[in-house]
Amino acid sequence: MIRLEKVTKIYPDGTEAVRGVSFEVVKGELCVLLGPSGCGKTTTMKMINRLSPVTTGSIYVDGLDNSAMDENELRRNIGYAIQDVGLFPHMTVGENIGTVPALKGWTKAEQRKRTQELLELLRMKPHEYIDKYPRELSGGERQRVGVARALGGNPPVLLMDEPFGAIDPITRLELQNEFLKIQQEIKKTIILVTHDIYEAIKMGDKIALMKEGQLVQYAPPADLLFRPQDSFVAGFVGADRGVKGLQLIRVKEVMWNSPPTANPDEKTESARKRMEQQGLDWLAVIDREGKFTGWAFASDTQGADRVEEITKTSTVAVGRNAVLSEALSLMLTSGSDVLAVVDQRNRLEGVVTFTTIQDTMREAVQKGVSS
Amino acid sequence: MMEAYQFILSHPDMVARWILDHVTISLVAMVIGAMLGCTLGVFIAGKGRERLADGILYLAEIMMTVPSLALFGFLMLLLGYVGLSAIGFLPAVITLIVYGQLPILRNTFTAIRQVDPALIQAGRGMGMTERQLLFKVKLPLALPVIMAGLRNAMVLVVGIAAIAALIGAGGLGVPIFRGLRNARMDLIIIGGVSVSVLSLLVDGVLALLERWMTPRGLRAGSK
């Protein structure tokens, strides 16, 4: 969808901002351009919509050489969200989002319909926000409108320059999660610039790590973490790549799919025996519909008749798509070293244990070191 | 004070004529000056015209420091040389246009230049042509500051227009200078007070206009 071939950018003063960068972003994928400031990542992005002309090399968007297209036509078909959001303060939210549709010559009715769709997509009530001015919005709301505006003309390609930059960490996390959900629906081809390694790992299908104008490694996040190409990559992703990997690996990849369970009506004695056989000191208690209700521990089995009596009721559970860091943080806050994995209707799907997480991370880091 | 009042009562046509002439000269000068100044201001604020902008703003500053009387005299010579009327309406209007240029030019230039580069980048990145960028982004955002410049210029022009009487252009300078020559306090008061009231009036009207033209999203304190 987007292909860069030996792209070089030399400024009139002789600075080489980008040197011989080639990579390709597949349709529907989110590619993160990552690197320290001054590495050429923003310049690389700006060459795609020709805000910055290339010195040598070519860039193809959807198979067409971007230098052969009319630059304004090109830009109207590439969504663009910038670092400082850049909402026009003299226009309403609706007018801001409708900028590209208006430039494309859509009718007023079409513009309004698109604006409403996008506000809904970003979970903002259209009637409440459409006529507001940017200064009446919170930082998080502005960022959302910025993203909505980039999607305005329904472009197949999106360029985002630190789109979640200027907001507090909690709102940023929320927006990132929401954006990932939205991306699953809209499947745009996206290039996102950031200097934040956590954001890159979280958002990227692929990461292009740049240094001094050159592309150092272009790979999925896990490869970057566990199979760094050289010492620069290893250094950039950091010594704590085990910890970062926690944000990468999902619960479903490591969970115990058919954990030992018990029913509330079951005799304590048989439950205890099962624990012994399995070499465990716990069983997950589920009701007749398979819903997770709590835990039965070996230490409580003395003198009780039925499992019901010794069940420690618990509502702490995690979804199968959560990343390991979430699971770990739930374990730490609930003070338990096993965690139930449930579906949306609270039915038990599996179990993750502290030991599993530990082993997974150790394995991943060792793999990275040995390669 | 009483004499001035009596004079107005006894010669209403004459006073009305002075005021009308004064307003006409000022307005014509202002309308032409605004069009000229804004266009030139937008032009010199363009990319790669920094040196031109420096030159033109410098020139406008120098023109401001030339005493108005000297400028009238100079224009009389120049217009006479090219065969145009050297006294009256034309040289008066030209002088006032020149005087009004500095505040208009400077404010327009500064206002356009001060538009947040991020907004310009955003507009360009979404595929706005330079023209669309100017009319949809830069001008609306620059409008409050440009209007403030026009206001300054207008007040200045209304004041200086009194001197136009010396080259036969009429206006409220007529009673002022006649009064000075003949020691007629009533005439001086009529001329002086009228010019002041006119200035305040113009300033007020333009202030309202400025507020009205400021885009809603930029207004402080409004919902």
Boltz contact constraints between the chains, C-beta under 6 A:
constraints:
  - contact:
      token1: [A, 51]
      token2: [B, 125]
      max_distance: 6.0
  - contact:
      token1: [A, 72]
      token2: [B, 127]
      max_distance: 6.0
  - contact:
      token1: [A, 72]
      token2: [B, 129]
      max_distance: 6.0
  - contact:
      token1: [A, 75]
      token2: [B, 125]
      max_distance: 6.0
  - contact:
      token1: [A, 75]
      token2: [B, 127]
      max_distance: 6.0
  - contact:
      token1: [A, 76]
      token2: [B, 127]
      max_distance: 6.0
  - contact:
      token1: [A, 80]
      token2: [B, 125]
      max_distance: 6.0
  - contact:
      token1: [A, 80]
      token2: [B, 126]
      max_distance: 6.0
  - contact:
      token1: [A, 82]
      token2: [B, 122]
      max_distance: 6.0
  - contact:
      token1: [A, 84]
      token2: [B, 118]
      max_distance: 6.0
  - contact:
      token1: [A, 86]
      token2: [B, 118]
      max_distance: 6.0
  - contact:
      token1: [A, 86]
      token2: [B, 119]
      max_distance: 6.0
  - contact:
      token1: [A, 86]
      token2: [B, 122]
      max_distance: 6.0
  - contact:
      token1: [A, 89]
      token2: [B, 217]
      max_distance: 6.0
  - contact:
      token1: [A, 89]
      token2: [B, 218]
      max_distance: 6.0
  - contact:
      token1: [A, 90]
      token2: [B, 140]
      max_distance: 6.0
  - contact:
      token1: [A, 90]
      token2: [B, 141]
      max_distance: 6.0
  - contact:
      token1: [A, 90]
      token2: [B, 215]
      max_distance: 6.0
  - contact:
      token1: [A, 90]
      token2: [B, 217]
      max_distance: 6.0
  - contact:
      token1: [A, 90]
      token2: [B, 218]
      max_distance: 6.0
  - contact:
      token1: [A, 99]
      token2: [B, 126]
      max_distance: 6.0
  - contact:
      token1: [A, 100]
      token2: [B, 126]
      max_distance: 6.0
  - contact:
      token1: [A, 103]
      token2: [B, 127]
      max_distance: 6.0
  - contact:
      token1: [A, 133]
      token2: [B, 217]
      max_distance: 6.0
